[in-house]
Every structure is written in structure tokens, then in C-alpha cells.
Amino acid sequence: MIPITTLAGKKVALFGLGGSGLATAKALVAGGADVTAWDDNPDSVAKATAEGIATADLRTIGWSAQALFVLSPGVPFTHPKPHWTVDLARAAGVDIVGDVELFVRERRAHAPDCPFIAITGTNGKSTTTALIAHILKSSGRDTQLGGNIGTAVLTLDPPKAERYFVVECSSYQIDLAPTLNPSAGILLNLTPDHLDRHGTMQHYADVKERLVAASDVAVVGIDDSHSALIADRIERAGVKVIRISRRNVVANGIYAEGTKLIQAASGATRPFADLGGIQTLRGSHNAQNAAAAAAACLAVGVSAEDIRAGLASFPGLKHRMQPVGRRGHVVFVNDSKATNADAAAPALSSYDRIYWIAGGLPKAGGITTLAPYFPRIAKAYLIGEAAAEFAATLGEAAPYEISGTLERAVAHAAADAEKDETGAVAVMLSPACASFDQYKNFEVRGDAFVSHVAALDGVTMLINSATGGK
């Protein structure tokens, strides 16, 4: 835990007592703050009270006495309209922040020079974050990994010299972190997302820009127009910018040529790394993630040799294009995190011949946008509520069966793939659907896939099937 000492003896209001909110309340109390917390969910309030957190309806407190208001990132801050607590805080002139802001204040107070890498972008954040942490850890560095990737940032160990922090930041967290100042900030890409919470694409981009604009070194992907303009703008403002690209040559930065990463500086280029053969970094999207990770690690003093070693040994992000087992020429891939068509596209683009397990609770649009990848589908195995809809979309573009359950789909796909004599093939769970018709969440669905693969005869597991690769 990171005790929030910078607010010791001060009154702090907090709203949102989910996982990260409860962790934030505990960190504030541990640092000596006088916290009053609340949530719209009575069960969350009861849990916090049971754990020693003072709770009260924030409509009833004296707002003028509050030094700060801490808002959980899942609560609307600006759009579609501010939460009622935001209105109360603003009316009283109380600053509003989130847990990432509390972290950066503690870092600034106690270890301002400890390396801090922050990652944002519409796609690829979690993989890039996990990859950076892996490179740092495998090179022997004291590494703390948290933020939007699933570990609340204030549950990490406190900042100190030579302790490296790798923090994934959502747009919501950036919006609540006005003094965010990483050693190296990464903006991977920008496409329309979360516009219900940001109103317009421009506002969404403006929020993301804040992370790199205040970085000592900014690593920016330039393959979309919004990010390219941001790179130019913050560079003119005096920020050191390292550009990365998965498809274009850059003059100063790192770009991909096929599976190769090329480092460019002052007009000269040299090979940096080759991702060929690294199963967990297949595809051009992962070339961008690897380029960003390499650039950020170089910026905080990691050697090129250590970075290459870390890339080669990266185990992959759990449930995201994760090779989990192998039987002969067949690799089994867990991409359960692909809960819509756009999220499934990278995996489908990364293998030439796929026995595809898809389906679940369908999202709007189904899989129509995946049609360019249908020629790669040796056969589809359709499960859950979406099975009939997906079958209709596939039509005659690819063979399919309605398997119904994941267990049956794994068994049938494995049997068919084993008979395939065309060469290396993949049995892939990339559902392009939510899981809620059959599973609690995509993690449980992915773990079930791993268990079914482990139960097949003759499979060599590439991860610990008991933990799913943790």
C-alpha cells in the first residue's frame, strides 16, 4: 500500500467504493487523512464501514471543510453529465482528483526521481504495460505494475529511489490526474472510444494528450492523425518526443518493417530487434506495442540488450492472444479478452489458418467487420447466444458448426486441426462477444478454455493451467 501522507490531518471526501475506491480510502486513512466515503451501492458502503472506513452520505457533509474530493474513475466526471458529487465539490470550490493523482503527489513528495512509465491509448495499453513491466523485471529491476490493468495503483509499494512504476492509465484516470508527470509517457493510438463519457472525439484526444504533454519523454504512435498532431504539438512546446510506427518510417524513433523493429536517430537507422518467432508478439499491432515498450525502456535507462531479452521471453498478457498449449503443428490461443469484433481482429490477422471458436453474448454489429479475415478461417465453432447470428454472417464464406458450448467447441476444433495437413494452424478462442450468457466474465471464459485444452490428450501446456498463466 502507498499511504497518502500528503493529506495527513486533512479532511477528504471520497465517492466510489469499488475495488480501486476502497483501496484509495484505505491508503488515505493509512496516511493520516480524515476520510468520509460514500457510494450509491449500499453493499459497498457496508463493506467499507466494516473495514474501518468512515462513511456518510456526501449530501450531508460540510463541503467547505474538505481539502480534496477523490472520485473513482468509473463515475461520470464531465459527460453525459457530472455526477451529483462533482456538482457539490465544484460549488464548494473543492479540487477533484483520482487515485493516480494521489500517487503522483506521493511520488513527487518522497521519490520524485524514481522512474515512472505511464501508458495510454485506445488499443494495446494492457499488452504494452505488461510488456514493459516484464522487461524491467527480467532485467533485475524493482518493478511495480498497476493502474487500469487491474491492480489499483495505491496498492503498490511506496515510491522510492530505483523503484520503477509502470502504470496503465485510462482516459478517466488521466482526467482526474491534473499533475500527472511521468518520466516516460506513452500514447499508443487514438480511435473513437468512450465518447459517452467524453462527449466528442476532440475532448477524448485532449484528455489523452495530457499524459504525454507533461512527460519528461513522450513516446507517441503516429499511425493515426490525432496522435500524429499531438506529437507535433507537444514537440513544438518543448517536450522530447520519440515517435513510433507500425507502418511508416520515422526519422527519430522506432518503427516496424514486418517483424523487425528499426531504430532511427538523426537520419541514421539500425536494426533494433526481430519479433519473428515470438508467439506472444505476433501481428503488426504487437509490433507497435513492442516499439513503444522499447522506446520507453530506453528512456529510463534500460539497455538494448536487456530490452531484446525481455521481448523474447515475454509470456503474453493473460487472455489476450495468449498461446496456452501446443500439440504437434497446432497451437491453442486464448484471446478471450476479445469481447467485440474490433478486439478480435488483431488475433485473426496474426494467424494464417485458424480453427476459430467464437460467440457468446453478441455486441451490436456482430462480426460483419471481420469479413476480410474469413478466408483465414479453416472452420468456425460457434457458441452461446450469438451462434445463429454468426452462422448467418459466415454463410458460405467459411465452414462452421454450431457447437453450443466451449467444451464441445474445443474438442471438435482440436480434432479437426490435428487432421489438417497444410502446416501450422491455430485453435483460437477469440469470441468477438461478451461472456455473460455463459460465464461471469471474459477471465472465467478464458480460464475455462485453458482447462479444456489442458484436458486434451497429448497437449504440451505452455502456461500453468492451474493459474491460467499468472
NUPA-509718 format. One record per residue: x negated, z negated, y of N, C-alpha, C, O in turn; residue in three letters. Coordinates in pm, whole numbers, plus 50000, padded with zeros to 5 digits. Example, Ala and Ser with C-alpha at 12.3 -4.5 7.8 and 13.67 -1.06 7.14 Angstrom:
2
486814922049431487704922049550486804922049670485764915449668ALA487154929249775486334928649894487104921350003486594919650114SER
end
This chain:
470
499165000049880500005000050000499125000050126498024994450127MET499645006350231498975006350361499774997250455500775001750511ILE499364984650473500084975950566500024981550708498954985750754PRO501144981750778501194987450913500844976451014501724970151073ILE499564974351031499074963651119499274966851265499284957751349THR499424979551299499544983451439500874979051500501054980051621THR501794974051418503084969351469503284954451440504404949451445LEU502204947451411502294933051382502944925551497502574927351614ALA503924917051463504594908851563505634916051645506234910051734GLY505864928951616506824936651695508104939351616508084940151493LYS509204940851687510474944051623510554959051595510264967251682LYS510934962351473511034976351431512344978351357512664970951264VAL513114988351400514324992151328513985003651234513155012151265ALA514625003951119514365014451019515675018750957516515010550921LEU515835031950944517015037050874516565046350761515695054850779PHE517195044450643516895052450525516095044250426514905041950447GLY516745039850318516095030850223516005036950084516145030049983LEU515775050250081515425056649954514005052949916513465042849962GLY513395061149832512055057849783511025055949892510375045549900GLY510885066249980509865065150084510285055250192509435048550250SER511585054150220512065044850321511815030450281511395022350363GLY512085027250155511845013650107510345010450109509944999450145LEU509515020250071508065018350076507605016050220506725007750244ALA508205023250315507855021550455508235007650505507455001150574THR509425003150469509864989750509508904979050456508534969750528ALA508494980450331507564970650272506214971050343505604960550365LYS505744983050378504454984250447504514978050585503544971950631ALA505644979550653505824973450785505814958150774505154951450853LEU506544952850678506594938350658505214932950621504784922550670VAL504514940350534503174936050492502214935450610501284927450611ALA502434943950709501574944150827501974934350935501294933051036GLY503094927250913503504917051009504584921051105504864913651199GLY505214932551086506304936751175507584929051143507794924451030ALA508434927651243509754921551228510754932951208511234938851304ASP511064935851081511814947851044513294944651025513664934550965VAL514134953551077515554953651044515884967450989515724977451058THR516344967950864516544980750795518014982750759518774973250743ALA518384995550747519784998750710519825012350640518885020150648TRP520925014850573521165027450504522675029050491523405019250486ASP523135041650485524565044050465525005040950323526205039850295ASP524045039650232524345036850091524255021750067523155016150074ASN525365015050038525335000550015524384996249903523794985549910PRO524245004549801523355001049690521905000449738521134991749695ASP521515009749827520155009749880519914997449966518824991549963SER520924993550044520814981550127520654969350038519814960650064VAL521464968549932521394957149841520024956249774519484945349758ALA519474967549736518164967649672517084962749768516224954949730LYS517144967449892516154963249991516264948350020515254941350029ALA517494943450033517694929250057517124920949943516484910749966THR517354925549820516844918449702515324918149699514724909249638ALA514694927949766513234928449767512634922249893511464924249925GLU513464914549965512954906850077512934913850211512304908950304GLY513604925350222513664932550349514904927950427516004927850372ILE514724924350551515864920450634516714932750665516204942950711ALA518014931750639518904943150660520044939150753520494927750754THR520504948950831521654947050917522114960750965521304969850981ALA523404962150986523944974551041523294976951177523404968551267ASP522624988251193521874990851316522774993051437522284994251549LEU524094993651416525014993951529525094980351598525544979251713ARG524654970051527524854956351576523584950051635523644938851685THR522454957051629521194950951673520954953251822521594961751883ILE520024945651878519634947752017518564958552025517394955852000GLY518954970552058518024981852057516944980652164515834985452145TRP517254974352275516264973352382515064964752342514004965652403SER515244956552238514154947952193513264954652089512224949152051ALA513654966552043512904973251936511694980651994511814988252090GLN510534978351933509314985351975509284999651923508635008251982ALA509985002251812509925015351746511115016751652511625006851599LEU511545029151631512565032151530511955041551428511465052351463PHE511995037551302511435045551193512575051951115513435045051062VAL512575065151110513645072851046513105079550922512015085450925LEU513835078850812513415085950691513575101050712514525105450777SER512645109050657512665123450685513895130750634514195141650682PRO514615125050538515795131750486517015130450576518045136550550GLY516905122550683518035120150773517965129750891516895131150950VAL519065136550927519035146351036518505140451166518965130051212PRO517525147251225516885142851348517385150951468517655145451574PHE517515164151449517995172751558519215181051518520175181951595THR519205187151401520285196051357520795191551220520055185151145HIS522055194751185523055201551268523485193151388523945198451488PRO523325179951377523425171051493522645158451459522525155051342LYS522115151551559521335139551531522185128951461523375127451488PRO521555121651371522205110251306522575099851412521935099251517HIS523595091951385524055082251486522965072451527522945067751640TRP522055069351436520965060251472520015066751572519445059951657THR519845079851562518985086951656519575086051797518855084051895VAL520885087651806521545086551937521355072651996521095071252116ASP521475062251912521305048651961519885046152008519675039952113LEU518905050951932517495048951969517185056152100516515050552187ALA517645068452113517365076152234518025069852356517445069552464ARG519225064952337519925058652450519175046352501519235043152619ALA518475039552409517715027552447516275030752484515515021652519ALA515875043452477514515047352510513485043152407512315041052440GLY513905041852282513015037552174512435049952104513185058852064VAL511125050452089510485061752021510905062151874511115051851810ASP511015074651823511455076751685510335083351607509825093851648ILE509945077351495508855082751413509215081651266510235075751229VAL508335087451181508495086351036507265080250972506355075651042GLY507235080150839506155073250769504795079850788503775072950790ASP504755093050803503475099850824502865095650958501655093950968VAL503705094051061503205089351190502615075351179501585072451238GLU503275066651103502725053151084501365053851014500455046351048LEU501235062950917499945064650850498855069050948497765063450949PHE499145079151030498095084251119497705073951224496565073751269VAL498645065251264498295054551357497365044351291496415039751354ARG497635041051165496745031751094495365037851074494345031051088GLU495335050651040494035057351025493255056851156492065053651158ARG493935059951264493275060151393492755046251431491705044951494ARG493495035751392493105022051428491965016751343491145008851392ALA491885020851216490955014351125489865023451068488775018651035HIS490125036351057489115045450999489335059551052489675068650976ALA489155061351184489505074351245488685086051192489095097651207PRO487555083351131486715094151081486905096950932486255105850878ASP487775089550865487965092350722488655105950709489605108850781CYS488165114450617488705128050606490185128150570490625120750481PRO490945136350638492395137050622492805151750626492705158350729PHE493275156650511493745170450500495265170150490495815163550402ILE495945177250578497405178150576497825192550550497235201950605ALA498825194350467499225207650420500705209850449501535201250419ILE501025221350508502425225150524502565240150503501585247150480THR503815244950512504125258950484505435259650410505895249550356GLY506045271150407507325272450336507125272250186507885265750114THR506125279450138505885280449993504435276949961503525279750039ASN504235270849844502885268249795502295254849835501165251749798GLY503055246749912502505234049961502025224949848500905219849851LYS502895223049750502575213149646501395217549561500525209349528SER501345230249524500215235149446498915233649523497905229049469THR498935237649651497725236749732497295222149750496105219049743THR498255213449773497955199249788497315193649661496295186749667THR497935196549546497395191649419496015197449391495145190649338ALA495825210149425494535216749402493425210349487492335207849437LEU493715207749612492715201349699492345187649646491165184149637ILE493365179749609493085166449556492245167249429491355159049407ALA492535177149345491765178749222490305182249252489395176749190HIS490085191249346488705194949383487945182749433486805180449395ILE488585174949519487935163149574487635152749466486535147249459LEU488635150049382488445140049276487375144449178486525136449138LYS487415157149139486455161949038485035162549093484075163349017SER484905162049227483575161649287483115147349312482075145049374SER483895137549262483485123649269483905116149394483415105149419GLY484805121849472485225115349596486435106249575487285109049491ARG486495095549651487635086349653488785093949720488735096649841ASP489805097449643490845106549691492225100349679492585094849574THR492995101149786494375096249789495305108149811495125115849906GLN496295109749723497215121049726498625116149747499105107649672LEU499315121449850500685116949872501435125549971501035136850000GLY502535120050021503405127350113504545133950041505105128349946GLY504905145750087506065152850035505925156949888506915160949826ASN504735155949832504505159749693505145149849596505265152649477ILE505575138149647506305129049560505825114649561506495105949505GLY504695111949624504185098349637504225094449784503535100549866THR505015084449818505145080449958503775077150016502995069949954ALA503485082450134502145081350190501735066850212500545063550202VAL502695058050242502335044150270502145035950144501835024050152LEU502315041950026501985035049901500525037549861500055031949762THR499825046049936498425048949905497535037349947497985027950013LEU496255037949908495305027849951495015029450100495115040450153ASP494655018550169494455019250314493285028250353492325029650277PRO493345034250471492235042550519490945034550533490945023150579PRO489835040750491488505035150514487505046650509487835057650464LYS486305043950556485285054350559485065060150420485055052850321ALA484885073350413484595080550289485765080650190485595084450074GLU486945076650234488145078150151488905090450202489235091150320ARG489175099950114489785112650151491295112050128491755107850022TYR492055116050227493515116450216493985130950215493605138950300PHE494825134150117495415147450104496925145550107497505139750015VAL497565150350213498975147150238499785159950258499525167550351VAL500755162050172501695173150190502745169050291503335158350279GLU502995177550390503925174450497505065184550503504825196550520CYS506275179850490507435188450513507665189850663507095182450743SER508485199550699508815201250841509495188750896509305185251012SER510295181950812510965169850857509945158950892510105151950991TYR508905157650809507885147550833507065150750958506725141751035GLN506745163550978505995167551097506805164551222506265160051323ILE508105167151216508985164951330508955150351374509195147251491ASP508675141351279508675126951307507255121451318507065109251308LEU506265130051337504865125751346504235131851471503435141151460ALA504575126951589504135133451714502625132951738502125141051816PRO501895123651674500445123251697499655126851572498515122551555THR500265134551486499595139251363498325146851399498375156551474LEU497175142451345495895148651381494935149251262493985141351256ASN495165158351169494305159051051492905164051082492665170851182PRO491965160450993490625166351000490735181350974490135189451044SER491515184750872491805198750840493295200150816493855193450729ALA493935208750893495365211250877495585225250822494935234750864GLY496505226450727496775239250662498215243450689499155235850666ILE498385255750737499685262350744499595274550655498925284250689LEU500265274050540500155284750441500935297150481500395308250477LEU502185295450519503075306850543504365301850606504625289850609ASN505165311150655506455307650712507475318450678507285330150709LEU508555314250613509725322750592510945314050621510835301750617THR512095319950649513265311850686513605301350580513765304750463PRO513705288850620514005277950528514465265850610514035263950724ASP515345257950553515815245650617516385248150757516305239350843HIS516955259850779517455262850914518675254350948519025253051066LEU519335248750847520435239650874519935227150945520695220551017ASP518655223850923518075211950985517235215051109516855206051184ARG516945227851131516105231451246516795240851344516285243251453HIS517955246051306518725254351399518315268851402519135277651375GLY517045271451433516565285251441515225286451371514535276451350THR514855298751336513555301251277512445297451375511395292451334MET512665299951503511645296751602511375281751609510225277451619GLN512435273851604512245259251608511515254651483510625246151490HIS511885260051369511205256951242509715260151253508875252051214TYR509395271851305507985275851321507265266851421506115263251401ALA507955263251530507345254551631506965241051571505915235551602ASP507845235651484507555222751420506325224051330505435215551333VAL506285234551251505145236551161503845238251240502795233551197LYS503925244851354502735247351434502065234351479500845233951494GLU502855223951499502295211351549501195206051458500215200351506ARG501345208051328500355202451235498995208751256497985201651259LEU498945221951270497635228451286497145228051430495935228351454VAL498055227251525497645227151666496825214851701496005215251793ALA497045203851630496335191351660495235188451559494705177351557ALA494875198151475493855196051372492455198451428492275206251521SER491475191551370490085194451406489725208751363489085216151437ASP490165212351242490015225951191491365230251137491995222951060VAL491825242051176493115247251130492895258751032492195268451063ALA493485257550913493455268050813494835274450813495825267850782VAL494905287350847496205293750867496285306750787495425315450800VAL497325307950704497615320450636498205330350735499095326750813GLY497725342550734498155352150838498955363750780499035374350841ILE499565361750662500275372650599501725373950644502435382850598ASP502175365250733503495367050795503305366250946502365360050995ASP504195372551019504005374151163504025360851238503255358951332SER504895351651197504965338651266503635331251255503125326251355HIS503085330651135501835323251115500665330251185499805323551243SER500645343551180499565350951247499565348151398498505346451459ALA500745347851457500855344851601500415330551630499765327951732LEU500765321351540500345307451558498825306351555498245299251637ILE498185313351460496715313151452496095317851582495155311751633ALA496615328851636496075334051762496295324351877495405322251960ASP497475318451881497835309851994497005297051995496485293152100ARG496865290451882496115277751882494615280351898493895271851951ILE494145292051853492725295351874492445297052022491415292552072GLU493355303652093493185305252238493185291652309492575290052414ARG493895282052248493965268652307492735260152273492625248752318ALA491815265752195490565258652167490425252752029489425246152001GLY491405254851942491315249551805490435258751721490525270951733VAL489585252851637488805260851543489735265551431490315257251361LYS489875278651415490825284451318490075291851208489195300051235VAL490435288751083489955296350968491155303650910492105297450864ILE491115317050913492225324950864492055327650715490945329750667ARG493185327650644493185331150502494245341850478495225342750552ILE494035349950374494995360450343494935363950194493885363750132SER496085367150142496165371750003496155386949993496085392549884ARG496235393750110496345408350105495545415750212495395427950203ARG495045408750312494335415350421492925409750439492675398050412ASN492025418150484490675413750517490725405550646491425409250741VAL489975394550650489865386650772488395386450815487485387150732VAL488175385450946486805385850998486095372450980484885372150956ALA486845361550992486285348150975487255339650894488275335050946ASN486925337650769487815330150682487615333950537486515337650496GLY488695333050459488645336150316489855344850282490985341650319ILE489595355750212490695364450172490525368650027489445367349969TYR491615373749969491615377549828491495392549813492125400249885ALA490665396649717490635410449666490885409549517489975406949439GLU492145411749478492505409549338492345394949303492935386249369GLY491555392049200491335378149160490155371849232489875360049212THR489465379549314488245374549380488565369149520489335375149595LYS487965357949553488025352649688486745356549761485645354549710LEU486915362149880485795366749961485705358150088486705356150157ILE484525353250117484315345450238483705354350345482735361450321GLN484295353950464483825362350575483445353550693484125343750724ALA482355357250758481915350050877481085359250964480105365150918ALA481485360551089480725368551187480445382651137479355387951158SER481425388751071481285402551026480645404150890480695415050832GLY480035393550837479395394250704480325388450599481075379150626ALA480285394050478481115389150369480265386150247479195391850228THR480775376950165480105373850039481145368749940482125362449980ARG480945371349811481875366049711481835350849713480765344749722PRO483025344649703483065330049702483445324749564482805315549513PHE484485330449504484945325749372485755336749306486285345549373ALA485845336049174486675345349098487705337249021487355328748939ASP488975339949048490075332648983490485338848851491345333448781LEU489885350048815490215356648688489965347248572488895341248562GLY490925346048485490785337348368491235323048392491325315348296GLY491515319248518492035305748545493565306448536494225310548631ILE494105302448422495525304348394496415297348497497505302148526GLN495955286248550496785278548644496775284248785497495279448872THR495955294548807495885300748940496125315748933495515323449007LEU497025319748844497385333748832498245338148949498985330049006ARG498145350848986499025356649086498465356049227497645347449260GLY498925365349311498405366149447498805354149531498085350249622SER499975348149500500385336249574499405324949551499105317149642HIS498885323949428497905313549399496535316849457495735307849482ASN496255329749477495025333349547495075327849689494065322949741ALA496235328649752496385322849886496215307649881495525301849966GLN496825301249782496705286749771495235282749751494755273149811ASN494535290249666493125287149637492255289549760491325281849786ALA492545300149835491785302949957491965291650058491005287350122ALA493205286950071493475275950164492755263250121492175256250204ALA492815260249992492155248249940490645249049962490025239250003ALA490065260649935488625262349953488235260650099487255253850129ALA488985266750189488655265950331488745251550381487875247050456ALA489785244350340489945230450385488845221550328488325212950398ALA488515223550202487465215350140486105218050204485315208750225CYS485825230550234484585233650307484575226550442483535221550485LEU485735226050508485815220050641485525205050640485085199550741ALA485765198350526485505183850519484235180750441484005169350401VAL483395191150419482065188550368481855190150219480815185950167GLY482805196050148482635198150004481795210749983481985220650055VAL480885210549889480025222049865480785233149795481775230749725SER480325245449815480945256949748480885255249596481815259049525ALA479785249649546479635247749402480695238149348481305240749244GLU480925227049419481955217449376483355223649385484205221049300ASP483585231949487484895238349500485135247949384486215247949326ILE484135255949350484305265349238484555257949107485375262249026ARG483865246949087484075239148965485485233448961486125233248856ALA485975228749077487325223349083488405233949060489395231348993GLY488195245749115489135256749090489215259848941490305261548887LEU488065260548876488015264448735488665254148645489185257648539ALA488655241248685489175230648597490565225848638491075216248582SER491195232648737492495228148786493535228548674493755239148615PHE494185217248643495145217048533496505222748569497355224548482PRO496715225648698498005230948741498935219848785498745208148751GLY499915223648861500935214248907502025213348800502515223548752LEU502385201448765503395199648662504695206848699505185205748812LYS505225214348604506485221948617506375234348705507385240748731HIS505165237848750505025249748835504005259048773502795257048787ARG504485269348704503615279048636502545271948554501375275548558MET502965261848479502055252948407501915257548262502865256548185GLN500745262748223500545265948082500525253048001499695244248025PRO501425251847905501545239147833501135240147686500835229947624VAL501125252147630500775253747490500395268047457500675277347534GLY499775269747344499355283147303499475284247152499165274847078ARG499935295847106499955298946963499545313546948500315322646976ARG498315315446904497795329046890497775336047025497145331247119GLY498445347347033498445355247156499565351247253499775357847354HIS500275340347220501425335947300501065323447379500595313547323VAL501285323847512501125312047596502515307447639503375315647672VAL502735294347639504015288547678503865282547818502975274447843PHE504745286847910504595283548052505815276048103506945280748090VAL505565264348160506635256048217506715258548367505855254048443ASN507745265648409507975268248551509345262948590510105269348663ASP509655250948540510975245248562511285242848709512455242148748SER510255241548792510455239248935511075251449005511515250449120LYS511095262748938511705274848996513215273548987513835277948890ALA513815267549089515245264749086516095275249156517305273649170THR515455286149201516205297449256515385310149231514245309449185ASN515965321549263515305334149232513985335649306512995340049248ALA513955332049434512715333449511511595325149449510445329349447ASP511935313349399510925304649339510455309849204509335306949163ALA511295317449135510915323049005510045335449018509305338748926ALA510125342249131509405355049147507895353949126507335362649060ALA507215343749179505755343249158505355342849011504405349448971PRO506075335148932505735334248790505995347548719505185352048638ALA507125353848750507455366548685506475377548726506265387048651LEU505895376248844504945386348890503545384248832502675392848847SER503335372848766501985369148723501695372148577500555370648533SER502695376248501502505379748360503115393548335504135397148393TYR502465401148249502885415048228504025416248127504845425448136ASP504085407148031505115408047927505625393847900504875385147857ARG506935391847926507485378347930508715377047842509615385547845ILE508735366447764509945362047695510515350947782510065339447779TYR511535354747859511965346847975513165338147942514215343147900TRP513005325047962514115315547949514635312548088513915307248173ILE515895316148112516465314848247517895309648237518565311048134ALA518345303648346519725298948352519805284148383518795277148390GLY521025279648401521295266048444522475266448538523425273948516GLY522425258648644523475258948745523085269348849522105267448920LEU523845280448859523375291748941523415288949090524255281249138PRO522505295349163522485294849309523105307849362523255317549288LYS523465307849487524045319749549523085331549535521885330149559ALA523625343049497522795354949481522245356949343521795367849309GLY522275346349262521825347749123520395352749112519495347649179GLY520195362849026518855368249004518745382849046517855389949001ILE519645387249132519625401349171518305405249239517835416549223THR517715396049314516465399449384515275400349289514195404749330THR515455396249165514355396749068514315410048992513485411748902LEU515195419249026515275432048953513935439348943513675445348839ALA513065439049045511775445849031510915440548916510005447448870PRO511205428448870510405422548762511035424448624510425420948523TYR512245429948619512915431548491512115439948391512175437148271PHE511365450148435510555457648338509505449148266509025453048159PRO509155437548322508205428648257508845420048148508145413648069ARG510185419848145510905410948054511045417447917511785427147899ILE510315412047820510465417047683511845413347630512495421247561ALA512295401147664513645396847629513945384247710513055376247737LYS515205382747747515635370847821516495362247729517265367147647ALA516355349147747517085339247668517835330547768517245322347837TYR519165332447775519955327147885520655314247843521255313447737LEU520555304147932521085290947901522005286248014521965291548125ILE522815276147983523605269348084524715277648144525085288148091GLY525255272748255526425278848318526165293048369527095301048379GLU524915296148401524605309148459524465320148355524295331848391ALA524545316848227524205326548122524995339548134524415350348129ALA526315338548148527135350748153526825358948279526735371148273ALA526675352148393526375359048518525025366248509524905377648552GLU524025359448454522705365548443522705377148345522015387148365PHE523495375848239523605386848143524175399248210523705410348187ALA525185397248294525785408548365524785415048460524765427348475ALA523945406848524522945412248616521875420048542521455430648587THR521455414748429520425421648349520945434748294520245444848293LEU522195434548249522795446848195521915453348091521575447347989GLY521535465748119520665473048026519215473348075518375480348018GLU518925465748181517565465848237516575458448149515385461348151ALA517075448848070516205441247980517045435547868518195431747890ALA516485434847747517225428547637517465413847665516655407347732PRO518565408547615518825394347636519695389047524520335396547450TYR519705375747513520675368847429521165356747506520455351547592GLU522365352347477522875340047536522565328847438523285326847340ILE521505321547466521045311047377521825298047395521965290347301SER522315295647515523115283847540522285271647575522405266147685GLY521445267247481520645255247503519165258747513518715268947463THR518425250047579516985251947594516275251247460515355259047435LEU516675242247374516035240947243516145253847163515175258447103GLU517355259747163517555272247090516775283647156516205292147086ARG516745283847288516025294347359514535293847327513915304247305ALA513945281947325512515280647294512235285447152511275292847130VAL513055281347059512845285346919512925300446902512075306446836ALA513955306646961514145321046946513065328947020512545338846968HIS512725324547141511695331647219510345330747149509605340647145ALA510015319147095508735317447026508655326346903507615332346876ALA509755327146829509765335546709509615350346745508875357646678ALA510305354646849510225368746888508845371946946508285382546918ASP508305362947026506995365347087505905366146981504955373946996ALA506025358346877504995358346771504925371946701503865375846654GLU506055379046696506105392046629505655403446721505475414746676LYS505475400446850505125410546948503665414646927502775406246933ASP503425427346903502075432146872501445439646988500455446746971GLU502035438047109501505445547223500295438847288499605445047369THR500045426247253498935418947316499395405447364500365399847313GLY498695400047465499025386847517500415386947581500755395947658ALA501225376747548502565375547603502815361047643502095352047602VAL503845359047723504205345647768505655342547731506545350747749ALA505855330547678507195324747667507325315547788506625305447798VAL508215318947879508255312248008509625306648042510625313748040MET509645293648072510825287648134510665288948284509865281748345LEU511405298048344511445299448490512895301848525513305313348543SER513705291248535515165292348523515885299548635516965304948614PRO515295299648756515975305548874517325298848897518245304948950ALA517425286248858518665278648867518375263848884517305258948847CYS519345256748941519295242248937519535237648794520005245248710ALA519215225148768519255219948630520515211948600520745208048486SER521325209248703522275198248693523415200348594524155190948566PHE523575212348541524605214148440524205207848307525065203548230ASP522905207148280522445202048151521405190848163521215183148068GLN520735189848278519675180048295519785173048430520365178348525TYR519235160948437519295152948560518575159748674519035159248788LYS517445166148645516655172948748515705182748681515655183448558ASN514955190348761514075200448703512925194048626512385200048533PHE512545181648664511465174848591511885171848448511135174348354GLU513095166548432513585163548297513715176448216513385176648097VAL514185187048279514285200048211512915204948167512755209548054ARG511925204048256510575208248220509985199948108509335205348018GLY510205186848112509705178148005510365181647871509715181147766ASP511645185247875512335189347752511725202047696511535203347575ALA511405211647785510735223947741509415220747672509115226147566PHE508625212047733507335208147674507545202047535506805205047442VAL508535193347524508815186947394509205197247288508765196347174SER510045206947327510455217247231509275225947189509175229947073HIS508375228947283507185236847250506285228947155505755234347058VAL506105216047185505235207647101505755206546958504985204446864ALA507075207946942507675206746809507515219346724507795219046604ALA507075230446784506895242846709505675241846617504695235146651LEU505745248246503504605248346411503455256446470503675267246527ASP502245251346456501055259046488500725260346635499855268346671GLY501395252646722501115253546865499995243846902500025232046864VAL499025248846976497995240247034498445236547173498575245247259THR498685223647197499135219347329497955219047426496865214447393MET498205224147546497185224347650497285212347742496405210347826LEU498335204447727498545192247805498955181347710499215183847593ILE499025169247760499535158047683501055159047679501725156647780ASN501605162447565503055164747557503855151947579505045152547609SER503205140347564503925127847586504155125147733505125118447770ALA503285130347818503405127947961503755140548037504015139948157THR503765152147970504055164648038502955169448126503155178148211GLY501735163748108500605168648184500185159848299499325163648378GLY500795147948308500405138748416498995133748393498485125948473LYS
end
